[in-house]
């Protein structure tokens, strides 16, 4: 089992390694992921441990200065002395809805992140949160001053309010993975943790209880600076030795390419599903490999990211462009009966023109599937 948790995504995977590693394929892996990791933990530290009024006190000018020796060698203070006269209230966080701990909750996290990143004080708050996440792994509490506020932050509060809910979320994904492959936790003999968010001491303690028969391999990070290399980078380099573990079909047949192929191939007349798939086969597509994605397109689900959706991305304003509105409102195909698909020619023409504008200055033309050529070089 592997747990990879860096800045933005936590991924868990399960694989039964064959005796001969060259026999390992992508199909041998079971994978789950969630859009919550280090950056979201930083925001939860702000919301749960720094902003609540009961967690902080007004700073008093008593000559306090961080003492690394008294803090086990750890210290932090803002790199901007001018913030000494700033006020916490200037952040104006009370009018924001805070995200739930350990939840992706993008609709609430994005406005909060934008608010913090938009001012020097907010940037320092994020920097303090990143350092607290590391410092409190090594000592029971840390004393912090920023702007007109003073905190004594305890590692127990970090664990109980933020790290424990995060581990519970990971535990849910692991349980689903084990159920999917029909294994028990006693059947796992090795767990590899990589990435800063997977290096938490509480994570290792929990994993030892969860998988009593497993060897826990956990990367260690002694500062907030990224390591010179990572297991992910090493794995990418080794991909040329084991190319069969690459999800080749997904990379060859992207949703964007399949959409373009449908627009190029579909005639201006109703077609049964078998006829559509036959035409695509004649174009050289491996229809069996990408049929679920083709069906999603025929059912009206456009590729993620093709059109900006304000509901999914709070930083994106709703589009007032008539073309965007029309593309979002009307499906490409209608179905008079379950087996017949009728193209909406006006919508198809509109989408062709839109895609043409998107691809006008791009290297990728979506004319052919992508080819993956992996070559091992002798050095």
Secondary structure as GFF3:
##gff-version 3
##sequence-region A 1 379
A	DSSP	beta_strand	2	5	.	.	.	ID=ss1
A	DSSP	beta_strand	10	15	.	.	.	ID=ss2
A	DSSP	three_ten_helix	21	23	.	.	.	ID=ss3
A	DSSP	three_ten_helix	26	28	.	.	.	ID=ss4
A	DSSP	beta_strand	29	34	.	.	.	ID=ss5
A	DSSP	alpha_helix	38	45	.	.	.	ID=ss6
A	DSSP	pi_helix	46	50	.	.	.	ID=ss7
A	DSSP	three_ten_helix	53	55	.	.	.	ID=ss8
A	DSSP	beta_strand	57	58	.	.	.	ID=ss9
A	DSSP	three_ten_helix	81	85	.	.	.	ID=ss10
A	DSSP	three_ten_helix	88	91	.	.	.	ID=ss11
A	DSSP	alpha_helix	106	117	.	.	.	ID=ss12
A	DSSP	alpha_helix	120	135	.	.	.	ID=ss13
A	DSSP	beta_strand	141	146	.	.	.	ID=ss14
A	DSSP	beta_strand	149	154	.	.	.	ID=ss15
A	DSSP	alpha_helix	155	158	.	.	.	ID=ss16
A	DSSP	pi_helix	159	163	.	.	.	ID=ss17
A	DSSP	alpha_helix	164	181	.	.	.	ID=ss18
A	DSSP	three_ten_helix	185	187	.	.	.	ID=ss19
A	DSSP	beta_strand	190	194	.	.	.	ID=ss20
A	DSSP	three_ten_helix	196	198	.	.	.	ID=ss21
A	DSSP	alpha_helix	201	210	.	.	.	ID=ss22
A	DSSP	beta_strand	215	218	.	.	.	ID=ss23
A	DSSP	alpha_helix	231	238	.	.	.	ID=ss24
A	DSSP	three_ten_helix	243	245	.	.	.	ID=ss25
A	DSSP	alpha_helix	248	252	.	.	.	ID=ss26
A	DSSP	alpha_helix	255	265	.	.	.	ID=ss27
A	DSSP	beta_strand	271	272	.	.	.	ID=ss28
A	DSSP	alpha_helix	273	282	.	.	.	ID=ss29
A	DSSP	alpha_helix	287	298	.	.	.	ID=ss30
A	DSSP	alpha_helix	322	329	.	.	.	ID=ss31
A	DSSP	beta_strand	333	337	.	.	.	ID=ss32
A	DSSP	beta_strand	340	343	.	.	.	ID=ss33
A	DSSP	alpha_helix	345	359	.	.	.	ID=ss34
###
